[in-house]
């Protein structure tokens, strides 16, 4: 098992999260298929983009 990680931050515009859309689900599925694991979701305020933080072994 690797002790090194790669990290990725994806910003999702607020308008995409009114409902969990097929586009968001497709992006999560695509990144998961590439080995990325979602580890955190942060939205500083309701009007800000939502940031999805991913990691995978380097």
N, C-alpha and C positions, 0 to 999 in steps of 0.2 A: 504494500500500500504506500502510495506517495505521500510525503509530508509537504509537498509544494502544491500550491493552488493557483489557478487562473481565476480572475474575477471579471464580471461583466455587469454593467449598469444599463438598464433599459428604461427610458422615460416614456410613459404612456400619457398622452394628453388627457386632461380631465374629461373632455367630451366622450371619450371611449368608455368611461366607467359609469355612465348613467345606468346602464345595464351591462352585465358581463356579455360582451358581444362575441360573435363567432371569430372576429378578427383577433381579439385578445386571446381567446382559447387556442386559435391556430398558432399564434406566436409562442405561447407557452409550450404547446406540443412540439413545435419545430425546435425550440431551444433544448427541450428535454431529450429529443431524439439525438441531438448533438452532444449530449452528455452533461449539459448544464443543469444544476440543481438550484431551484429557487430557495433562498435562505432568508430573505427579508423583503418586506414591502413597506415603503415610507411615503406618506403624503403630509407635508408640513402644514398645509391649510387646505380647506375645501376647494379653493380655486387653483391650487398648484397641480402640476403634473405629478402623477404617481410614479415613484421610482421603484423598480424591481431589481433586487440584487441577487445575482447568481454566482455560483462557484462550480469549478470542476477540477479534478486532479490535473496538474501540469504534465 
